[in-house]
Amino acid sequence: MPSANRFIARVHATEGRVWFNEETRRVHTQLKQGVPAFLREASVFNLLTAPVVYSMGVPLALLDAWATLYQWTCFPIYRVARVPRHRYFVVDRHKLAYLNAIEKLQ
């Protein structure tokens, strides 16, 4: 398996999106750690606090929904241009092949 510190990713960005070449994707797949191994190697404290950490997902989603509703309703009234969310908020961890399912959620 290749060493992560010797690996140099070959990427290019187009229109705000990052694209990896075939070799980089292959190395990402080789570096991927399975969920059972990830859980086995996690510290007990991390496993015990994970539910508390992930419980913030619901309030953050509600805050995001409220901010979006606020922007859609109030900004046109006050003639303020809407902020394009996709320029400032990007969720693309699912594209990183070296992350397992739990790491993609983090």
C-alpha positions as CSV (number, residue, x, y, z in Angstrom):
1,M,0.0,0.0,0.0
2,P,1.4,3.5,-0.9
3,S,2.5,5.8,1.9
4,A,0.1,8.7,2.3
5,N,2.9,11.2,2.9
6,R,4.7,10.3,-0.3
7,F,1.5,10.6,-2.4
8,I,1.0,13.7,-4.5
9,A,-2.5,14.2,-5.8
10,R,-3.0,15.2,-9.3
11,V,-6.1,17.3,-9.4
12,H,-7.7,20.1,-11.4
13,A,-10.6,22.4,-10.6
14,T,-13.3,23.3,-13.0
15,E,-16.1,25.7,-12.1
16,G,-15.5,25.2,-8.4
17,R,-15.3,21.4,-8.6
18,V,-12.2,19.3,-8.0
19,W,-11.5,16.4,-10.3
20,F,-8.9,13.7,-9.5
21,N,-7.1,11.7,-12.2
22,E,-7.3,7.9,-12.4
23,E,-4.1,7.3,-10.5
24,T,-5.2,9.5,-7.7
25,R,-8.5,7.7,-7.4
26,R,-6.8,4.3,-7.4
27,V,-4.5,5.4,-4.6
28,H,-7.5,6.8,-2.7
29,T,-9.2,3.5,-2.9
30,Q,-6.0,1.7,-1.6
31,L,-5.8,4.1,1.4
32,K,-9.4,3.6,2.4
33,Q,-10.0,2.1,5.8
34,G,-13.1,0.1,6.4
35,V,-15.8,1.0,8.9
36,P,-15.1,-2.0,11.3
37,A,-11.3,-1.2,11.4
38,F,-12.1,2.5,11.9
39,L,-14.4,1.7,14.8
40,R,-11.8,-0.7,16.3
41,E,-9.0,1.9,16.2
42,A,-11.2,4.7,17.5
43,S,-10.7,5.8,21.1
44,V,-13.4,5.0,23.7
45,F,-13.8,8.8,24.3
46,N,-14.4,9.4,20.6
47,L,-17.0,6.6,20.5
48,L,-18.8,7.9,23.6
49,T,-18.9,11.6,22.5
50,A,-19.9,10.8,18.8
51,P,-23.6,10.9,19.5
52,V,-23.3,14.3,21.2
53,V,-21.3,15.7,18.3
54,Y,-23.6,14.3,15.6
55,S,-26.7,15.5,17.5
56,M,-25.7,19.0,16.4
57,G,-26.7,18.1,12.8
58,V,-30.4,18.6,13.4
59,P,-30.1,22.1,14.9
60,L,-27.6,23.1,12.2
61,A,-30.0,21.9,9.4
62,L,-32.8,23.9,11.0
63,L,-30.6,27.0,11.2
64,D,-29.7,26.6,7.5
65,A,-33.3,26.1,6.6
66,W,-34.3,29.2,8.6
67,A,-31.5,31.3,7.0
68,T,-32.6,30.2,3.5
69,L,-36.3,31.0,4.3
70,Y,-35.2,34.4,5.7
71,Q,-33.2,35.2,2.6
72,W,-36.0,34.2,0.2
73,T,-38.6,36.3,2.0
74,C,-36.8,39.3,3.4
75,F,-34.0,40.0,0.8
76,P,-36.4,40.8,-2.1
77,I,-38.4,43.1,0.2
78,Y,-35.4,45.1,1.1
79,R,-33.9,44.8,-2.4
80,V,-30.8,42.9,-1.2
81,A,-29.2,40.5,-3.6
82,R,-29.4,36.8,-2.5
83,V,-26.2,35.1,-1.6
84,P,-25.4,32.2,-3.9
85,R,-25.0,29.4,-1.3
86,H,-23.1,27.1,-3.7
87,R,-20.2,29.5,-3.8
88,Y,-19.8,29.4,0.0
89,F,-21.2,26.1,1.2
90,V,-19.9,23.0,-0.6
91,V,-20.5,19.4,0.5
92,D,-18.1,17.2,-1.5
93,R,-16.6,14.8,1.0
94,H,-18.6,12.0,-0.7
95,K,-16.2,12.3,-3.7
96,L,-13.1,11.4,-1.6
97,A,-12.6,7.7,-2.3
98,Y,-10.2,7.2,0.7
99,L,-12.9,8.1,3.3
100,N,-15.2,5.4,4.6
101,A,-18.9,6.0,5.3
102,I,-18.4,7.4,8.8
103,E,-15.6,9.7,7.7
104,K,-17.7,11.0,4.8
105,L,-20.4,12.1,7.3
106,Q,-17.9,14.0,9.5
